[in-house]
Amino acid sequence: MKLQRLDEIICVKPESPETTPLLSKIILDANAARTVQEYLFTPSLRAHFQMVFECAVHRRGQGFWVQAEYGAGKTHFLGTLVNLLIWRDEALWNAVRDDDLRKTYAHPLSKVSSSVLRRPFPISANALPRAWCTRFWNKAATTMHGCCWM
């Protein structure tokens, strides 16, 4: 039996699959519905969405830290969250596969008016101009009364 060459058995795809989506692409209006529709809201992740949405609805400022291992879905989580906060389209909320989140937050979040929610900063500080970073940290320092910065 003659062995076949590997290139006769398999076909290599010309482009590699997207392993890490770019947040800058998935938060575009044209990609928002697909990003939200593909997101699976597990019970623990639903709780994180609820926490952020509650802060937005009740206009309570809050910082959040997203940390997980490579490939855990951090970018998809952030993309879905940002899309639901900045695009006020009812059709986008209809793409949410979690009935409770949709019924509880679609209408209240549509009433939240905030320029910060409409114009999110890029996630990477390296992508921000130095002046924006300085303004951000100065503002953070003045609002964190009694906290120590290390």
N, C-alpha and C positions, 0 to 999 in steps of 0.2 A: 504494500500500500504506500503510495507516494504522498508525502506530506504537502499540504497546500501552503502557499505563501500567506502570511497574515493579511496582507492587503487584498487578497482574493476572498477572504472569509468575512472580514468586517469592513465597514465603511466609516471612515472618520468624518465627523461633522465639520463643516468649514468654520463654524464659529463656536466658541465655548459657551456653555450655558451661564446665565447670570447667577452667580453664587452670592454676591453681596449687592443688593440693589442700591442705587444712589438715591439718597433722600431728596436731593434736588430734582430728581426726575419723577419720583412717585408722588410728590406733592403738587405737581402741575395739575391744573384743572382738568386737562385732557386725560390724565391717568388716575384721577382721584377715585372714580367709581370702581374701577377694576381693583385698585389697592384695597378699598374698603370691602368690596364684595368677597375678595379672597381671604380676608382675615378671619381667623377662627378665635372667637372669644371664649377662652377657657374660664372656669370659675375664678381662678386667681388673677388672670389678666382683666377680667370683667371688673374686679374690685379696684384695680389700678385705674381703669378708665373712669369708674364711678368717682373715685377720689379727685381726679383732675377735673371732671365735669362739675362736681359739686363746688369746687373752688371757683370755677369760671362762672357758674350760674349765680352763686352768692357773692361774687366779686371779692373773693378773699385771695390775696396774693400768696403765692406758695412756690417754692422751688422744688424740683424733683430730680432725682438722680436715677439714671437707667443703667443698670449693670447686669451683664450676663455673659456667658461664654460665647465664643465665636459660633455663629450659625443658629443662635437661639431665637432670632427674630426681632432683635432690638430695632433695626431700621424699619421693618414692617410695622411694628408696634408704634413707633414714632410717626411714621408716614400716615397710618390710619388715624392716629390721634390728631395730628396737625390738619389732615384733610377734614375731619369732622368739626374741628374748631374754626377753620377759616372759610370753608366753602359752605354757604348757607342754603344750598340747594336741597329741596325736599327729596328729589330723586336720589341724591347721594345717601341720605338717611334711609331711604327705602332699600338700599343695597346692604345695610347693616343686617347681619344674620343673627343678631341677638334681639329678640322681641322686647325684652325688658329694658335694655338700654335705649332702644329706639323709642319706645313709648314714654319712657321717663325723661329723656333728655333732648329729643329732637326739637320740640317746641320751645322749652326754656332757653336752650342755647341759641336758637334763632333770634331771641330778644336781646342777647348780650351784645353790647356795642363796645368794641375795644379795638383801637388801632393796632395794639400789640398782637391781638389774635388774627388780624387780617394781614399783617406783615411780619411773619416770623423771621427771626434771625437765623442765619445758617448755623448748623449745629457745631461745626468746627470753629474754634476760636482762631485758627490759622487763616480761615477764609474771611475773617472780619478785619476791616481797617483798624490799625492800632488805636485811633481816636475813639472808635466805638467801644473797644475793649476797655479802655481807660474810663470812659463814661459809665459803662456797665458796672465795673468794679467800684468806682466811686459811689454810684447810686446804691449798690448793694451794701457798702460799708456804712452809709448814712442811715439806711433803713434797718440795719441789724443792731439795734440798741443793746449795749451791754455784752456783745459777743466779742470774742477774741479771734483775730485772724492770725493764722500761723503760716 
